[in-house]
Amino acid sequence: MTPTTILLTGGAGYIGSHTFVALHEAGFAPVILDDFSNSHPAVLQRLERITGRAPVVERGDVRDTPFVESVLRRHRIAGVVHFAGSKAVGESVAQPLKYFDNNIGGAISLLRAMEAVYLAPESWAPPTLVFSSSATVYGDPARVPITEDFPRSHTNPYGHTKLVIEDMLEAVRRSQPAWRIATLRYFNPVGAHPSGLIGEDPAGIPNNLMPFVTQVAVGQRPQLSVFGGDYPTPDGTGVRDYIHVDDLAAGHVAALRALSSGNSLTVNLGTGNGYSVLQVVQAFERASGRRIPYQIVARRPGDVAQCYADPSLARQLLGWEARKGIEEMCVDAWRWQSMNPKGYVGS
């Protein structure tokens, strides 16, 4: 039986590469589409070492609609997981046009290509899409834990792009009921594959907490900047729902399987537990045996005090739940960083 072929836009990135492994292990045939603007080609050799098979890769920009359409046809893609886009909250505040162009423009291009292929008479599959959304669509939540029926808003351009794309997907689904769409609202992905071969390797100064902590631990940076120590939280630092990237990858496999029934869905992917910045620092110090010096600095624009999920709907609809706790997240993140002090550079 021929494995089902799944296209991963942005598949060489942090979450995309881990989802590639999860799909391969689940019996799918993943194909990567990436322009490598925010990822490193060395990840491809690492994926081959993990899976025993060289990845099938299409190098290009998801905003190139004819190119995307050709990829869908040539590989007879049966479903798409859309990761491609810019993802840093702080950068989005400083460069909003980049985010509207990359994220919204990329989504429109992909949807046009999928419409041309899967709504055509000769189509071999229904239009099936798993979208990489974000808990930022909840804005500054009035309370926690967050359920999927919370009001949506945004506090930064990154979150705004995710919200707009969610609305586009709903409009597309209503106009063409053949669409099968899973919108996955991620909370905070951290950790790395247990092999230590793939992990989070941000370009420049990290925008997220865990890679900043790991770079301090490995000696790349002198100390951690903690953005805000005066939030209304137990220790004054921001509280987030951190989810192991392997658990997140498993959520995508579960979503693709759920879409085979023909029903669209929107779910949170999180653990349901909130940890403050300082709690994460302490957990990482235990995992690494290294001290993490830090300095509390001003809040970042667009950040919120608390954000953690109620993941019960994902358990109900997908049969999925996060299995790895904060200690394992930190152990795996430290293994990745200590094995690859400079990330993929030099690989």
SEMI-313209 format. One record per residue (C-alpha): residue number from 1; y negated, x negated, z negated. Coordinates in pm, whole numbers, plus 50000, padded with zeros to 5 digits. Each point is the difference from the previous one (the first is absolute). Example, Ala and Ser with C-alpha at 12.3 -4.5 7.8 and 13.67 -1.06 7.14 Angstrom:
pos/yy/xx/zz
1/50450/48770/49220 .
2/49656/49863/50066 .
This chain:
pos/yy/xx/zz
1/50000/50000/50000 .
2/49660/49858/50100 .
3/49766/49953/49701 .
4/49686/50214/49990 .
5/49702/49791/50115 .
6/49688/50016/49782 .
7/49662/49847/50089 .
8/49806/49834/49717 .
9/49631/49959/50088 .
10/49869/49714/49787 .
11/50364/49920/49933 .
12/49942/49629/49934 .
13/49773/50075/49705 .
14/50084/50016/49632 .
15/50138/50354/49975 .
16/50112/50008/50364 .
17/50222/49691/49966 .
18/50173/50137/49690 .
19/50050/50335/50173 .
20/50150/49814/50298 .
21/50267/49861/49765 .
22/50062/50338/49836 .
23/50039/50173/50339 .
24/50234/49729/50128 .
25/50215/50031/49687 .
26/50005/50380/50041 .
27/50141/49973/50354 .
28/49681/50055/50201 .
29/49874/49770/50278 .
30/49637/49917/49910 .
31/49755/49866/50261 .
32/49680/49826/49889 .
33/49663/50059/50171 .
34/49734/49767/49859 .
35/49697/49806/50122 .
36/50035/49750/49710 .
37/49632/50034/49910 .
38/50095/50051/49636 .
39/50354/49862/49992 .
40/50177/49672/50077 .
41/50255/49949/50281 .
42/50212/49792/49758 .
43/50113/50325/49841 .
44/50218/50058/50308 .
45/50222/49698/49925 .
46/50022/50112/49637 .
47/50113/50347/50107 .
48/50268/49843/50219 .
49/50127/49799/49702 .
50/50019/50313/49784 .
51/50155/50236/50256 .
52/50198/49754/50216 .
53/49832/50133/50313 .
54/49683/49894/50183 .
55/49743/50281/49978 .
56/49901/50183/50317 .
57/49623/49951/50021 .
58/49725/50139/50222 .
59/49676/49807/49957 .
60/49692/50215/50057 .
61/49733/50228/49858 .
62/50084/50356/49899 .
63/49659/50101/50142 .
64/50129/49915/50349 .
65/50141/50345/50081 .
66/50173/49915/50334 .
67/50169/49702/49831 .
68/50124/50215/49710 .
69/50126/50262/50243 .
70/50192/49735/50194 .
71/50160/49871/49677 .
72/50114/50350/49905 .
73/50158/50052/50341 .
74/50158/49657/50047 .
75/50176/50005/49663 .
76/50068/50376/49998 .
77/49842/50019/49657 .
78/50127/50296/49794 .
79/49739/49980/49722 .
80/49690/49806/49900 .
81/49886/49862/49664 .
82/49628/49932/50021 .
83/49885/49713/49777 .
84/49747/49831/50231 .
85/49645/49994/49864 .
86/49752/49831/49768 .
87/50067/50057/49631 .
88/49755/49836/49758 .
89/49775/50232/49797 .
90/49729/49739/49938 .
91/49990/49883/50361 .
92/49976/50360/50118 .
93/49681/50046/49796 .
94/49853/49685/50160 .
95/50131/50067/50354 .
96/50042/50376/50044 .
97/49989/49997/50382 .
98/50295/49760/50014 .
99/50201/50247/49796 .
100/49905/50308/50200 .
101/50081/49814/50322 .
102/50330/49844/49895 .
103/50140/50282/49790 .
104/49878/50319/50163 .
105/49989/49849/50350 .
106/50351/49864/49959 .
107/50135/50336/49880 .
108/49841/50188/50291 .
109/50144/49751/50248 .
110/50348/50027/49851 .
111/49990/50382/49993 .
112/49889/50011/50365 .
113/50285/49770/50102 .
114/50254/50203/49802 .
115/49865/50326/50145 .
116/50039/49865/50354 .
117/50357/49889/49937 .
118/50153/50258/49767 .
119/49834/50318/50125 .
120/50099/49923/50359 .
121/50290/50196/50159 .
122/50213/49684/50027 .
123/49963/49911/49629 .
124/50313/49882/49818 .
125/49875/50079/49645 .
126/49749/50215/49813 .
127/49673/49826/49897 .
128/50092/49851/49662 .
129/49747/49804/49793 .
130/49991/49853/49650 .
131/49641/49921/49905 .
132/49899/49732/49753 .
133/49737/50183/49795 .
134/49858/49914/49660 .
135/49919/50132/49654 .
136/49637/49924/50086 .
137/49990/50344/50166 .
138/49979/50144/49647 .
139/49665/49830/49945 .
140/49915/49979/49630 .
141/50261/50242/49859 .
142/49892/50241/49729 .
143/50324/49936/49813 .
144/50331/49816/50022 .
145/50284/50007/50095 .
146/49905/50103/50354 .
147/50194/50267/50189 .
148/49982/50055/50375 .
149/49796/50319/49965 .
150/49708/49819/49833 .
151/49666/50033/50181 .
152/49947/49717/50248 .
153/49684/49794/50024 .
154/49909/49637/50047 .
155/49800/49733/49822 .
156/50008/49734/50274 .
157/50031/49976/50381 .
158/50364/49890/49981 .
159/50092/50318/49815 .
160/49780/50198/50239 .
161/50201/49874/50300 .
162/50329/50102/49838 .
163/49861/50345/49922 .
164/49875/50048/50357 .
165/50336/49893/50144 .
166/50183/50242/49769 .
167/49776/50279/50130 .
168/50065/49893/50360 .
169/50374/50007/49942 .
170/49983/50349/49854 .
171/49794/50122/50297 .
172/50246/49845/50246 .
173/50296/50155/49819 .
174/49837/50343/50001 .
175/49917/49977/50371 .
176/50350/49880/50096 .
177/50272/50117/49758 .
178/50249/49757/50157 .
179/49843/49717/49798 .
180/50190/49873/49697 .
181/49764/49810/49771 .
182/50051/49842/49658 .
183/49682/49892/49822 .
184/50081/49749/49727 .
185/49723/49943/49745 .
186/50066/49652/49862 .
187/49881/49894/49663 .
188/49987/49619/49942 .
189/50275/49799/50175 .
190/50089/49668/49835 .
191/50296/49763/49975 .
192/50205/49842/50276 .
193/50347/49994/50150 .
194/50245/49848/49746 .
195/50083/49718/50246 .
196/49646/49866/49961 .
197/49980/49967/50379 .
198/49745/50277/50062 .
199/49714/50120/49783 .
200/49629/50073/49987 .
201/49793/49728/50170 .
202/49638/50114/50027 .
203/49754/49807/50214 .
204/49714/49847/49801 .
205/49915/50127/49652 .
206/50248/50272/49899 .
207/49860/50350/49967 .
208/50288/50126/49787 .
209/50096/49905/49646 .
210/50353/49863/50030 .
211/49946/49739/50275 .
212/49689/49882/49813 .
213/50207/49961/49680 .
214/50279/49817/50184 .
215/49753/49760/50163 .
216/49847/49920/49661 .
217/50349/49940/49857 .
218/50094/49761/50282 .
219/49671/49807/49963 .
220/49825/50115/50318 .
221/49719/50167/49804 .
222/49850/49902/49665 .
223/49987/50347/49845 .
224/50032/50370/50060 .
225/49691/50218/50037 .
226/50056/50332/49822 .
227/49766/50253/50157 .
228/49870/50210/49712 .
229/50080/49991/49630 .
230/49816/50315/49898 .
231/50207/50277/50158 .
232/50105/50294/49777 .
233/50352/49858/49968 .
234/50188/49856/49697 .
235/49891/49639/50066 .
236/49699/50069/50225 .
237/50168/49876/50321 .
238/50108/50215/50294 .
239/50337/50176/49981 .
240/50221/50024/50309 .
241/50349/50108/50099 .
242/50174/49685/50126 .
243/50308/50053/50216 .
244/50246/49734/50117 .
245/49971/49950/50375 .
246/50378/50035/50039 .
247/49986/50344/49835 .
248/49714/50089/50234 .
249/50203/49884/50301 .
250/50290/50218/49887 .
251/49759/50294/49994 .
252/49938/49956/50374 .
253/50372/50008/50076 .
254/50031/50317/49792 .
255/49700/50156/50180 .
256/50146/49932/50346 .
257/50327/50160/49895 .
258/49819/50301/49854 .
259/49808/50052/50326 .
260/50326/50047/50188 .
261/50004/50353/49855 .
262/49680/50075/50193 .
263/49775/50065/49699 .
264/49678/49802/49947 .
265/49907/49885/49650 .
266/49741/49820/49787 .
267/50108/49812/49687 .
268/49880/49741/49749 .
269/50195/49675/49985 .
270/49947/49857/49654 .
271/50184/49946/49672 .
272/49806/50246/49785 .
273/49901/49721/49760 .
274/49652/49853/49968 .
275/49938/49638/49901 .
276/49663/49841/49929 .
277/49893/49672/50159 .
278/50052/49817/49672 .
279/50347/50152/49954 .
280/50095/49870/50345 .
281/49862/49656/49912 .
282/50208/49993/49680 .
283/50315/50111/50186 .
284/49945/49731/50261 .
285/49950/49733/49733 .
286/50339/50098/49855 .
287/50166/49993/50343 .
288/49854/49666/50109 .
289/49964/49812/49675 .
290/49647/49915/50113 .
291/49672/50089/49835 .
292/49761/50200/50218 .
293/49638/49924/49908 .
294/49765/50284/50085 .
295/49635/50099/49986 .
296/49873/50356/49985 .
297/49731/50054/50263 .
298/49805/50300/50134 .
299/50182/50302/50136 .
300/50063/50014/50375 .
301/49837/50276/50202 .
302/50249/50274/50080 .
303/50243/49929/49715 .
304/50112/50272/49757 .
305/50110/49984/49636 .
306/50352/50143/50019 .
307/50237/50088/50281 .
308/50371/50066/49958 .
309/50244/50239/50161 .
310/50211/50296/49917 .
311/50291/49903/50230 .
312/50215/50308/49937 .
313/49943/50154/50345 .
314/50135/49688/50174 .
315/50307/50024/49779 .
316/50042/50366/50099 .
317/49933/49969/50376 .
318/50132/49650/50073 .
319/50256/49941/49727 .
320/49802/49683/49931 .
321/49865/49840/49687 .
322/49871/49656/49907 .
323/50264/49792/49823 .
324/49828/49670/49919 .
325/49766/49953/49704 .
326/49697/49778/49945 .
327/50208/49707/49870 .
328/50211/49985/50316 .
329/49687/50039/50215 .
330/49849/49695/49831 .
331/50321/49792/50014 .
332/50036/50063/50374 .
333/49629/49939/50069 .
334/50022/49668/49814 .
335/50318/49896/50184 .
336/49826/50063/50334 .
337/49684/49810/49905 .
338/50176/49707/49831 .
339/50232/49957/50303 .
340/49703/50037/50238 .
341/49693/49856/49821 .
342/49786/50037/50312 .
343/50169/50313/50134 .
344/50127/49978/50356 .
345/49770/49710/50091 .
346/50205/49703/50117 .
347/50312/50209/50054 .
